[in-house]
Amino acid sequence: MSAALGEAVGAHRHPGERVVDVRGLWMRYGDHDVLRGVDLRMHRGEVVVLLGPNGAGKTTTIEILEGFRRPSAGTVEVLDADPLRADEAWRARVGVVLQSWRDHARWTPRDLLDHLGAYYAPFATEQRPRPVPTEELLDLVGLSAAAHQRLLTLSGGQRRRLDVAVGIVGRPELLFLDEPTAGFDPQAKREFHELVHRLTDLEGTTVLLTTHDLTEAEKLADRILILARGRIVADGSADGLARRIRASAEVRWTRGGQRFVHATTDATGFVRQLLDEHPSGVEELEVRRASLEDTYLELVRAHLESDLDAVPDSLDGEQLR
């Protein structure tokens, strides 16, 4: 995306502006509660990664925010509107990248993006011109060389790039990404991460992303939400969550051929003392802190093993549907 255009859009960012405001969200299917009192807030230009085991309620949460599913209870406000009652102008402000979708196999990427982009043109504003020009978009997602290929001839990675292009063709203010890099090779993943940073930094796009790739989550997220048993059980940065569950770090080193491991809450101070005590030096010095994977697994395990509270039939007088 051109720097000049990105800067023009970015000049109208409002970093403190709330984009998503969800309070007391419940979703019940029969006697089963998929979501149990979820509270969620997101601000403009923020990247929030939603993590959780299969069945935790991630897809249900996103479908409610997109306006495709009615919650059993709670309030949902996205871009200052109830998604269930929002109009086409609201939908033009939202982008969605699904895990998979069906399309016209004989179309080309250029034809498809031209066609879809035309729907966004009536909703262009001076601050946010729509759609993204097709040539610019093809270049942005790395599909310029495949612009005239039939969709049925594209590789899996190319199809996924096209999915991303479809999600951002309308220059969304809020972008939902569901496993966006599935099928990407390492280079394509890196390019996608750069694209997300460009959208948020230059255009103020707010991003809600689900992924099972914890390394990707750590690279992209301003905040990480962990959903387990229908509840948000953790909300914070990767480092903040790691400190929450494990204040200590492990310092490992080798001296005289012997391996040592020491747990400490002050890794910097301990390493300084260690080097002072052994001026001739130590070998293979390493400081290990809890990784996002450690944090995620520990938090999810703790909540999956805990007993559920009693489930009410109503919330604040509102019957669960």
C-alpha positions in Angstrom: 0.0 0.0 0.0 1.5 3.3 -1.0 3.1 5.2 1.8 1.5 8.5 0.8 -2.0 7.0 1.0 -1.2 5.2 4.2 0.0 8.4 5.8 -3.1 10.2 4.6 -5.4 7.7 6.3 -3.2 7.4 9.3 -3.4 11.1 10.0 -7.1 10.5 11.0 -6.4 7.8 13.6 -7.8 8.1 17.1 -5.7 5.6 19.2 -8.0 5.8 22.2 -11.2 5.3 20.3 -13.1 2.2 21.2 -14.0 0.0 18.3 -15.4 -3.1 20.0 -17.4 -3.1 23.3 -18.8 -6.4 24.5 -20.3 -6.8 27.9 -21.7 -10.0 29.5 -21.8 -12.0 26.3 -23.5 -15.4 26.6 -24.3 -18.0 24.0 -26.4 -21.0 24.7 -27.2 -23.9 22.4 -29.8 -26.0 24.0 -28.5 -26.8 27.5 -24.9 -26.1 26.5 -23.3 -22.7 27.2 -20.6 -21.9 24.6 -19.9 -18.4 26.0 -20.3 -17.5 29.6 -20.2 -13.8 30.4 -17.5 -12.6 28.0 -16.3 -9.0 28.3 -14.2 -7.7 25.4 -13.0 -4.2 24.4 -10.8 -3.2 21.5 -9.4 0.2 20.5 -8.5 1.6 17.1 -5.2 0.4 15.6 -4.9 -2.5 18.1 -4.1 -6.1 17.2 -5.8 -8.5 19.5 -5.2 -12.3 19.2 -7.8 -14.6 20.5 -6.4 -18.0 21.6 -8.2 -21.0 23.0 -8.6 -24.8 22.5 -11.0 -26.2 20.0 -14.6 -25.7 21.3 -13.7 -22.7 23.5 -16.0 -20.4 21.7 -13.6 -18.4 19.5 -15.6 -18.8 16.2 -18.9 -18.1 18.0 -17.5 -14.9 19.5 -16.2 -13.7 16.1 -19.5 -14.6 14.3 -21.4 -12.5 16.9 -19.1 -9.5 16.4 -19.5 -9.9 12.6 -23.3 -9.9 13.0 -23.8 -13.4 11.7 -25.1 -14.9 15.0 -27.5 -13.6 17.6 -26.2 -13.9 21.2 -28.3 -15.4 24.0 -27.6 -12.5 26.3 -25.3 -9.5 26.7 -24.6 -6.3 24.7 -22.5 -6.0 21.6 -21.3 -2.8 20.1 -19.0 -2.8 17.1 -18.0 0.5 15.3 -20.8 2.2 17.3 -23.5 -0.1 16.1 -25.2 -3.4 17.0 -23.9 -5.8 14.3 -27.3 -7.5 14.0 -29.0 -4.2 13.1 -26.1 -2.6 11.2 -26.6 -1.3 7.6 -24.5 -1.7 4.4 -22.4 1.4 5.2 -21.4 -0.4 8.5 -20.5 -3.6 6.6 -18.3 -1.7 4.2 -16.2 -0.7 7.3 -15.6 -4.4 8.2 -13.3 -6.9 6.6 -13.4 -10.7 7.1 -10.8 -13.4 6.2 -12.4 -16.8 6.6 -10.6 -20.1 7.0 -12.1 -21.1 3.6 -14.7 -20.0 1.1 -16.1 -21.0 -2.2 -15.6 -18.8 -5.3 -15.9 -18.8 -9.0 -13.0 -21.1 -10.0 -12.8 -19.7 -13.6 -12.4 -16.1 -12.5 -8.9 -14.6 -12.1 -7.7 -12.7 -9.0 -7.8 -9.4 -10.9 -11.4 -10.0 -12.1 -12.6 -11.1 -8.6 -11.0 -8.1 -6.8 -12.3 -5.7 -9.4 -15.8 -7.1 -9.0 -15.8 -7.1 -5.2 -14.1 -3.7 -5.0 -17.0 -2.1 -6.9 -19.3 -2.8 -4.0 -17.2 -0.6 -1.7 -16.9 2.4 -4.0 -20.2 4.0 -2.8 -18.9 4.0 0.7 -15.6 5.8 0.1 -14.8 8.8 2.2 -12.1 11.5 2.0 -10.4 10.0 5.0 -10.8 6.4 3.8 -10.9 6.0 0.0 -12.5 2.7 -1.1 -11.7 0.2 -2.6 -8.0 -0.4 -2.6 -6.9 -0.2 -6.3 -6.7 -3.7 -7.7 -3.1 -3.4 -8.9 -2.0 -2.1 -5.6 -3.8 -4.8 -3.8 -2.4 -7.6 -5.9 1.1 -6.2 -5.3 0.4 -5.9 -1.6 -0.5 -9.6 -1.2 2.1 -10.9 -3.6 -0.3 -12.0 -6.4 0.7 -9.6 -9.3 2.4 -12.5 -11.2 -0.8 -14.6 -10.8 -3.2 -11.8 -11.6 -4.5 -13.5 -14.8 -4.5 -17.1 -13.7 -7.8 -18.9 -13.2 -8.5 -19.4 -9.5 -8.7 -23.2 -9.9 -5.0 -23.1 -11.0 -3.7 -21.2 -7.9 -1.7 -23.0 -5.3 -2.9 -23.3 -1.7 -0.7 -20.5 -0.6 -1.8 -18.3 -3.5 -5.5 -19.0 -2.7 -4.8 -17.9 0.9 -3.2 -14.7 -0.3 -6.3 -14.1 -2.3 -8.4 -14.6 0.8 -6.5 -11.9 2.5 -6.9 -9.6 -0.5 -10.7 -10.1 -0.4 -10.7 -9.3 3.3 -8.9 -5.9 2.8 -10.2 -4.8 -0.6 -12.6 -2.4 1.1 -9.9 -0.9 3.3 -11.6 -2.0 6.5 -11.5 -0.2 9.8 -12.0 -3.5 11.6 -10.5 -6.7 10.2 -11.4 -10.2 11.4 -8.7 -12.8 10.5 -9.5 -16.5 11.1 -6.3 -18.6 10.8 -5.1 -16.3 8.1 -1.7 -17.9 7.5 -2.8 -21.5 7.2 -0.9 -22.9 4.3 1.7 -20.1 4.1 5.4 -20.8 3.8 7.7 -18.9 6.2 8.4 -16.1 3.6 4.7 -15.6 3.0 4.1 -15.5 6.8 6.7 -12.8 7.2 5.1 -10.8 4.4 1.7 -11.2 6.0 3.0 -10.0 9.4 4.4 -6.9 7.7 1.1 -6.3 6.0 -0.8 -6.4 9.4 1.7 -4.0 10.9 1.3 -1.7 7.9 -2.5 -1.7 8.2 -2.5 -0.9 11.9 0.4 1.6 11.8 -0.6 3.5 8.7 -4.3 3.1 8.4 -5.4 2.6 12.0 -7.0 -0.7 11.2 -8.1 -2.7 14.2 -7.5 -6.4 13.9 -9.0 -9.4 15.7 -7.1 -12.6 14.8 -7.4 -16.2 15.7 -4.5 -18.6 15.3 -3.1 -21.8 16.6 0.4 -20.5 15.8 1.6 -19.1 19.1 4.8 -17.7 17.6 2.6 -15.7 15.2 0.5 -14.5 18.1 3.5 -13.3 20.0 4.8 -11.4 17.0 1.6 -9.7 16.1 -0.4 -9.1 19.2 -0.7 -5.9 21.2 -3.0 -7.9 23.5 -3.6 -11.7 23.8 -7.0 -13.0 25.0 -7.2 -16.6 26.1 -10.7 -18.1 25.9 -11.4 -21.3 27.9 -14.7 -22.9 28.7 -16.5 -19.9 27.2 -14.7 -17.3 29.4 -11.9 -14.9 28.9 -9.4 -16.3 31.4 -6.4 -14.0 30.5 -6.0 -10.7 28.9 -2.6 -9.0 28.4 0.6 -8.8 26.5 2.6 -12.0 26.0 5.2 -10.8 28.5 2.6 -9.7 31.0 0.8 -13.0 30.9 4.1 -14.9 31.3 5.0 -12.8 34.4 1.5 -13.5 35.7 2.0 -17.2 35.9 5.7 -17.5 36.4 7.6 -14.7 38.1 10.9 -16.6 38.1 13.3 -17.3 35.3 15.8 -20.1 34.8 19.4 -19.3 34.4 21.5 -22.0 32.8 25.2 -22.1 32.4 28.2 -24.5 32.1 31.4 -24.2 34.1 34.2 -26.7 34.1 32.2 -29.1 32.0 29.4 -29.2 34.6 25.9 -27.9 33.8 24.1 -25.6 36.3 20.4 -24.4 36.5 19.1 -21.8 38.9 15.6 -20.3 39.3 15.5 -16.6 40.2 13.1 -13.7 40.2 16.0 -11.3 39.3 17.8 -12.9 36.3 19.8 -9.7 35.6 21.1 -9.4 39.1 21.9 -13.1 39.4 23.8 -13.1 36.1 25.8 -10.1 37.2 26.7 -11.8 40.5 27.5 -15.0 38.7 30.0 -13.3 36.4 31.5 -11.4 39.3 32.1 -14.6 41.2 33.7 -16.3 38.1 35.7 -13.6 36.3 37.3 -16.2 34.1 33.8 -16.6 32.6 31.1 -19.2 32.2 30.0 -21.0 29.1 26.6 -21.5 27.4 25.0 -18.9 29.5 21.2 -18.8 28.9 18.2 -17.1 30.5 14.9 -18.8 30.0 11.6 -17.1 30.8 8.1 -18.6 30.3 7.2 -18.6 26.6 3.7 -17.8 25.3 3.2 -21.5 24.8 4.1 -22.3 28.4 1.7 -19.5 29.5 -1.1 -20.6 27.3 -1.0 -24.3 28.2 -0.8 -23.5 32.0 -3.7 -21.1 32.0 -5.9 -23.3 29.8 -5.1 -26.4 31.9 -5.9 -24.6 35.1 -9.3 -23.5 33.9 -10.2 -26.8 32.2 -9.5 -28.6 35.4 -11.5 -26.2 37.6 -15.2 -26.7 38.3 -17.7 -24.5 36.5 -19.8 -22.1 38.6 -23.6 -22.6 38.6 -25.1 -21.4 35.3 -27.9 -18.9 35.8 -31.2 -19.1 33.9 -31.1 -15.3 33.4 -28.7 -12.4 33.6 -29.8 -9.1 35.1 -33.4 -10.0 34.4 -32.7 -10.9 30.7 -33.8 -14.5 29.9 -31.1 -16.5 28.2 -32.5 -17.5 24.8 
